[in-house]
Amino acid sequence: MSVQSTTLDNGMVVLTDDMPHLESASIGVWVKAGARSERKSEHGISHLLEHMAFKGTTSRTALEIAEAIENVGGDLNAATSIEHTGYFARVLKDDVVLAADILSDILQNSLFEDEELTREKQVIVQEIGAARDNPDDHVFDLFQQAAYPSQPIGRTILGTVDSVRDFRPDMIRKYMKRNYVGDHMVIAAAGNVDHEGLVQVARDRFADLKPNGAPAPQRAEYHGGEERLLSDHEQAHIVLGFEGRAYNSDGFYAAQVLASVLGGGMSSRLFQEVREKRGLCYSVYSFHWAFEDSGVFGVAAATGEEEVAELVPVVLDELKRATETISDEEVVRVRNQIRAGLLMSLESPSARAGQLARQQVLWGRPIPMQETVERINRITAQRVRDVAEQIFSGAAPTLAGIGPVNSLTDVGSIGDQLRR
């Protein structure tokens, strides 16, 4: 197997997936800290930190960071999610050490200068405004807020205008010191990369990293509920959801299969019934987001004002049917789709590195592809029907809508229809 793993004395894990036929490599540092790691006064600071990490260190200015990677034809990027933050680079094979050095520099020696912070806060305020102007995105923020009210896991990743404007350099340093510790960090690389060489670079560059001590995030408590925002958009954007399954739960893989059967492509039940047969919307799909200790299963759709009232009842009928009629043929098709997606991802070093890091963060080890395939292949139609019944008849539904949603079914009626 090409995957190698080494745990450093400070708890940081170094993972590599060697692809010697390539001329390039993808490398990144993933941190088990995201939006739900924030205290109330820190709402949005994980995302702000991701931005500020590229704005200058004790040895490089922001311009020098950009030039260092672009002079060798590489690129740098980063992303923040609810539970994780990642910083990554794509370079030619001879420049892996340079990329690792830059990543270690921005994660340990960033200055967080007032002038740069002021500038970047304004950029993020604009980003918040752009997200709110996009109902495709904003409706998911409302959905998450309704599902997990008054909790870090239910807050937006970007923060609010007020919270972002209140951030100071010392707040970023304190958040980073608390959460960016060795046993919550993974260096992963895939492509033409030497494992022992990367281990040595990581050992040298992260020698002073605090080994542990990051607090556990507040436990998620799914509640369900409703958030709707009336606006003059031509389309109504709707997300309907239920409590899903956590990563390590028994029903995780079955819930993933259920999401694909219901709304994972053009052959899925929702696409065929809601769009193809009834023409109720242009876009409809289902999803399952798993977290460390909870999850949400949802259906998202965009439709016209005249179709709003009809849409949700039709979707609910399909959810009810799924608890009784999902077939072996459908499950086999979805298993093949998932297997194909996993195998296709092996062709991309960036996808491989990200997959390795996520597996280490979520499950504590890299999971061989064959093991994942075998787990999925063990999922039967009966198992998917059982999980569908548990999800759709369990905790209270969550409903979010933006646009002309006056005639949208209320969340109480949704529960009643599912129980009939």
C-alpha positions in Angstrom: 0.0 0.0 0.0 1.3 3.4 -0.9 -0.1 5.2 2.2 2.4 5.7 5.0 1.7 7.3 8.4 4.0 8.6 11.1 3.0 10.3 14.4 5.4 12.9 15.7 6.3 13.3 19.4 4.0 16.4 19.5 1.0 14.3 18.3 0.9 15.6 14.8 0.3 12.9 12.2 2.1 12.9 8.8 0.4 11.0 6.0 1.6 10.4 2.5 0.2 8.6 -0.5 3.0 8.1 -3.0 2.2 8.5 -6.7 5.6 8.2 -8.3 4.4 8.5 -11.8 3.4 12.1 -11.2 5.5 15.3 -11.5 3.5 17.1 -8.8 2.3 16.8 -5.3 -0.5 18.2 -3.2 0.3 18.9 0.5 -1.8 20.4 3.2 -2.2 20.9 6.9 -5.7 20.0 8.3 -6.8 21.2 11.8 -9.6 19.6 13.8 -11.0 23.0 14.6 -13.7 25.0 12.8 -16.8 27.1 13.4 -18.1 24.9 16.2 -14.8 25.4 18.1 -15.6 29.0 18.6 -16.8 30.7 21.7 -19.7 33.1 21.4 -17.5 36.2 21.2 -15.4 34.4 18.5 -18.2 33.8 16.0 -16.4 33.8 12.6 -12.8 33.8 13.9 -11.9 30.4 12.4 -12.7 31.7 8.9 -10.9 35.0 9.7 -7.8 33.1 10.8 -7.8 31.2 7.5 -7.6 34.6 5.7 -5.1 36.2 8.0 -2.7 33.2 7.8 -1.6 34.5 4.4 -1.1 38.1 5.4 2.5 38.0 6.6 4.8 36.2 9.0 7.9 37.1 10.9 10.0 36.1 7.9 7.7 36.8 4.9 5.3 39.6 3.9 2.0 38.7 2.3 3.5 39.5 -1.1 6.5 37.3 -0.4 4.3 34.4 0.6 2.4 34.7 -2.7 5.6 35.1 -4.7 7.4 32.2 -3.0 4.7 29.7 -4.2 3.9 31.3 -7.5 7.6 31.6 -8.5 7.7 27.8 -8.7 4.3 27.6 -10.5 2.4 26.4 -7.4 -0.7 27.7 -5.7 -1.9 28.1 -2.1 -5.5 27.8 -0.8 -7.4 27.3 2.4 -11.0 26.4 3.5 -13.0 26.5 6.8 -15.9 24.2 7.6 -18.0 23.6 10.7 -15.5 21.2 12.3 -12.2 21.6 10.3 -9.9 24.0 8.7 -7.4 23.2 5.9 -4.4 25.0 4.4 -3.0 23.4 1.2 -0.7 23.8 -1.7 -0.1 22.2 -5.1 3.5 22.2 -6.4 5.9 20.3 -8.5 7.7 17.4 -6.8 10.9 19.3 -6.3 9.1 22.0 -4.4 7.3 19.9 -1.7 9.8 21.1 1.0 9.2 24.7 0.0 5.4 24.2 0.3 5.8 22.5 3.7 8.0 25.4 4.9 5.4 28.0 3.8 2.5 26.2 5.4 4.4 25.8 8.7 5.4 29.4 8.6 1.9 30.8 8.2 0.6 28.5 10.9 3.2 29.3 13.5 4.7 32.7 12.7 1.8 34.8 11.4 1.9 38.4 12.7 -1.8 39.3 12.6 -0.9 43.0 12.2 -3.6 45.6 12.9 -3.4 47.1 9.4 -3.7 43.8 7.6 -6.5 42.7 10.0 -8.5 45.9 9.4 -8.2 45.3 5.6 -9.2 41.7 5.8 -12.1 42.3 8.1 -13.6 44.6 5.5 -13.1 41.9 2.9 -15.0 39.4 5.0 -17.8 41.9 5.7 -18.2 42.1 1.9 -18.1 38.3 1.7 -20.9 38.1 4.4 -23.0 40.5 2.3 -22.4 38.5 -0.9 -23.5 35.3 0.9 -26.7 36.9 2.1 -27.4 38.2 -1.4 -27.2 34.6 -2.6 -30.3 32.7 -1.5 -28.7 29.4 -2.6 -26.2 29.8 0.1 -28.1 31.8 2.7 -31.0 29.3 3.0 -28.5 26.7 4.3 -27.3 29.1 7.0 -31.0 29.5 8.0 -31.4 25.7 7.9 -28.4 25.0 10.1 -29.5 27.7 12.6 -33.0 26.2 12.9 -31.6 22.7 13.3 -29.1 23.6 16.0 -30.4 26.9 17.6 -28.1 28.8 20.1 -25.2 26.5 19.5 -21.8 26.9 17.9 -22.6 24.2 15.3 -25.7 26.2 14.3 -23.9 29.4 13.6 -22.6 30.6 10.2 -19.0 30.0 9.4 -18.5 33.5 8.2 -19.7 35.2 11.4 -21.7 38.4 11.5 -20.7 41.9 10.5 -20.6 42.9 14.2 -18.6 39.9 15.4 -16.0 40.2 12.6 -15.5 44.0 13.2 -14.9 43.3 16.9 -11.9 40.9 16.3 -8.5 41.9 17.5 -5.1 40.3 16.9 -4.9 39.0 20.5 -8.2 37.2 20.0 -6.9 35.4 17.0 -3.7 34.3 18.8 -5.7 33.0 21.8 -8.1 31.0 19.6 -5.1 29.6 17.6 -3.1 28.7 20.8 -6.2 26.9 22.2 -7.1 24.9 19.1 -4.0 24.5 16.9 -2.3 21.8 18.8 -0.4 18.7 17.7 -2.9 16.0 18.2 -5.5 18.1 16.4 -3.4 18.6 13.3 -2.5 16.4 10.3 0.0 17.0 7.5 -1.1 15.0 4.4 0.5 14.8 1.0 -0.2 12.9 -2.2 1.7 12.7 -5.4 5.4 12.4 -6.0 6.4 12.8 -2.4 9.0 11.2 -0.1 7.4 10.2 3.2 10.6 10.2 5.3 11.6 13.5 3.9 8.3 15.1 4.7 8.4 13.6 8.2 11.7 15.3 8.8 10.5 18.6 7.5 7.4 18.4 9.8 9.5 17.4 12.7 11.8 20.4 12.2 9.2 23.0 11.3 6.7 22.1 14.0 9.1 21.3 16.8 7.6 24.0 19.1 4.0 23.0 18.5 2.0 22.4 21.7 1.1 18.7 21.8 -2.5 18.7 23.1 -5.0 20.4 25.3 -7.6 21.6 22.8 -11.1 21.6 24.5 -13.8 19.5 23.1 -16.5 21.4 21.3 -20.0 21.9 22.9 -22.0 18.7 22.2 -24.5 19.2 19.4 -28.2 19.1 20.3 -30.5 18.8 17.3 -33.8 20.5 17.9 -35.4 21.2 14.5 -37.6 24.2 13.8 -38.3 26.7 11.1 -36.7 29.8 9.6 -38.2 31.6 6.6 -37.2 34.9 5.0 -39.7 36.6 2.7 -38.0 38.4 -0.2 -38.7 39.5 -3.8 -36.6 36.8 -5.4 -38.3 35.1 -8.3 -37.4 31.7 -7.0 -38.3 30.2 -3.6 -35.3 28.4 -2.1 -36.3 25.6 0.3 -34.4 23.2 2.5 -36.3 20.5 4.4 -34.3 18.3 6.8 -34.2 15.9 9.7 -31.7 14.6 12.3 -29.1 12.5 10.5 -26.3 10.3 11.6 -22.8 11.0 13.0 -19.6 9.8 11.3 -19.1 7.0 13.8 -22.7 5.9 14.1 -24.1 2.6 12.9 -26.3 4.2 10.4 -23.8 6.6 8.7 -23.2 4.6 5.5 -26.9 3.7 5.1 -27.8 7.4 5.4 -25.3 8.2 2.7 -26.9 5.6 0.4 -30.4 6.9 1.3 -29.4 10.4 0.2 -28.2 9.1 -3.1 -31.2 7.0 -3.8 -33.6 9.9 -3.0 -31.7 12.8 -4.7 -28.2 11.9 -5.8 -28.6 12.3 -9.6 -30.9 12.4 -12.6 -32.1 8.8 -12.0 -32.9 9.5 -8.3 -36.4 9.4 -7.0 -36.8 13.1 -6.2 -35.4 14.2 -9.5 -37.7 11.9 -11.5 -40.8 12.6 -9.5 -40.5 16.3 -8.6 -38.7 17.6 -11.7 -39.2 15.2 -14.6 -42.8 14.0 -14.0 -44.3 17.1 -12.3 -42.1 19.9 -13.4 -42.2 21.5 -10.0 -38.7 22.8 -9.9 -35.4 23.1 -11.8 -33.2 21.9 -9.0 -33.8 19.3 -6.3 -31.4 17.0 -4.5 -30.9 15.4 -1.1 -27.8 15.4 1.1 -26.5 13.9 4.4 -24.1 16.0 6.4 -22.4 14.0 9.2 -20.7 15.6 12.1 -18.7 14.1 15.0 -21.7 13.7 17.3 -24.7 14.5 15.1 -25.8 15.0 11.5 -28.6 16.3 9.3 -30.4 14.7 6.4 -32.0 17.1 4.0 -33.7 17.9 0.7 -33.0 21.2 -1.1 -35.0 22.6 -4.0 -35.6 25.9 -5.8 -39.0 26.5 -7.4 -41.4 29.2 -8.5 -43.9 31.0 -6.3 -46.8 29.1 -7.9 -45.3 25.7 -7.1 -44.2 26.3 -3.5 -47.4 25.0 -1.9 -47.3 21.7 -3.9 -43.6 21.0 -3.7 -43.1 20.0 0.0 -46.1 17.6 0.1 -44.8 15.8 -3.0 -41.3 15.6 -1.5 -42.8 14.2 1.7 -44.7 11.5 -0.2 -41.4 10.4 -1.7 -39.7 10.3 1.7 -42.6 8.1 3.0 -42.4 5.8 0.0 -38.6 5.4 0.6 -39.3 3.8 4.0 -41.2 1.0 2.3 -40.1 0.6 -1.3 -36.4 1.2 -1.8 -35.2 -1.8 -3.8 -32.1 -3.9 -4.0 -31.6 -2.6 -7.6 -31.5 1.0 -6.4 -29.1 0.3 -3.6 -26.8 -1.6 -6.0 -26.8 1.3 -8.4 -25.9 3.7 -5.7 -23.2 1.5 -4.3 -21.7 1.4 -7.8 -21.9 5.2 -8.1 -20.1 5.6 -4.7 -17.5 3.0 -5.7 -16.9 4.8 -9.0 -16.6 8.1 -7.3 -14.1 6.8 -4.8 -12.0 5.1 -7.5 -12.1 8.2 -9.7 -10.9 10.3 -6.8 -7.7 8.2 -6.7 -6.6 9.9 -9.9 -6.3 13.3 -8.2 -3.5 13.9 -5.7 -5.5 16.8 -4.2 -8.5 14.5 -3.6 -6.2 11.8 -2.2 -4.5 14.1 0.3 -7.8 15.6 1.4 -9.3 12.1 1.8 -6.4 10.9 3.9 -6.5 13.9 6.2 -10.3 13.8 6.7 -10.1 10.1 7.5 -7.4 10.7 10.1 -9.3 13.6 11.7 -12.6 11.7 11.7 -11.7 8.1 12.3 -8.2 8.4 13.7 -6.5 6.4 10.8 -6.3 6.2 7.0 -9.0 3.8 5.8 -8.0 1.5 2.9 -10.2 1.9 -0.1 -11.1 -1.8 -0.1 -12.4 -1.4 3.5 -14.6 1.5 2.6 -16.0 -0.4 -0.5 -16.7 -3.4 1.7 -18.6 -1.3 4.2 -20.7 0.2 1.5 -21.3 -3.2 -0.1 -22.7 -4.6 3.1 -25.6 -2.0 3.0 -28.8 -3.7 2.0 -32.1 -2.3 0.8 -33.7 -3.3 4.1 -31.1 -1.5 6.1 -31.6 1.7 4.1 -35.4 1.4 4.5 -34.9 1.0 8.3 -32.7 4.1 8.5 -35.1 6.1 6.4 -37.9 5.1 8.8 -35.8 6.1 11.8 -34.8 9.5 10.3 -38.2 10.6 8.9 -40.2 9.5 12.0 -37.7 10.6 14.6 -36.9 14.1 15.8 -38.8 17.2 14.7 -38.2 18.3 11.1 -36.3 21.4 10.1 -37.5 23.8 7.4 -35.9 26.9 5.9 -37.1 29.0 3.0 -36.1 32.2 1.3 -38.1 34.1 -1.4 -41.8 34.0 -2.1 -42.5 31.3 0.6 -45.8 32.6 2.0 -47.6 29.4 1.0 -44.8 27.1 2.2 -46.0 24.3 4.5 -45.3 24.9 8.1 -43.0 22.6 10.0 -45.7 21.3 12.2 -47.8 20.1 9.2 -44.7 18.3 7.9 -44.5 16.1 10.9 -48.2 15.4 10.8 -48.0 14.3 7.1 -45.1 12.0 7.7 -46.9 10.3 10.6 -50.1 9.6 8.6 
